[in-house]
Amino acid sequence: MNETEDNMTAYIRYRLEKAQETYQAALVLYDASQWNSVINRLYYACFYSATALLLYKKLHAKSHSGVISQFSESIVRTGLVSKEDFRVYAKLLSWRSKGDYSDLFDFTQEDVDSMMQPTKRFIDNVASLVQL
C-alpha cells in the first residue's frame, strides 16, 4: 500500500468511526428529549457511513445531495445496500432539513423512535461492506 492508499484507508476508518460516534451522540440527545437534534445526528451517522462506503468504492461526491445520489446509483442499484435501508437515509435527509430549517416545527419521540433501530442497521450494514 502506498502513502495515498494509507491516507484514504485512514480517512475511511475515520468516517466509519465518526458514524458510530454520531449515533452515540444521538442516544445522549434522545435521553435529553432533544428530538430535532436526534434526527440531525441520525442523519449525519448515515451520511458519514455512506461517504465511507463511497470512498471505499473510489466514488466521490461534493455535496449532501451528491452523496445520496451517488449512493443510490452506485450502491443501492447494484444491490449492495437494500432499498429499505436506503429509504432510512433518504428520509433522514429530508427530516434533517425540516428539523434544522423549518421554524415552529418539532419532531416527536414517536418520530424519533421509528428511526433509531433502522439507522443503527443502516450504519452497521454499510460498515460491514467496507473491508479494510
Secondary structure, DSSP 8 states (H G I E B T S, - for coil): --HHHHHHHHHHHHHHHHHHHHHHHHHHHHHTT-HHHHHHHHHHHHHHHHHHHHHHTT---SSHHHHHHHHIIIIITTTSS-HHHHHHHHHHHHHHHHHHH-TT----HHHHHHHHHHHHHHHHHHHHT---
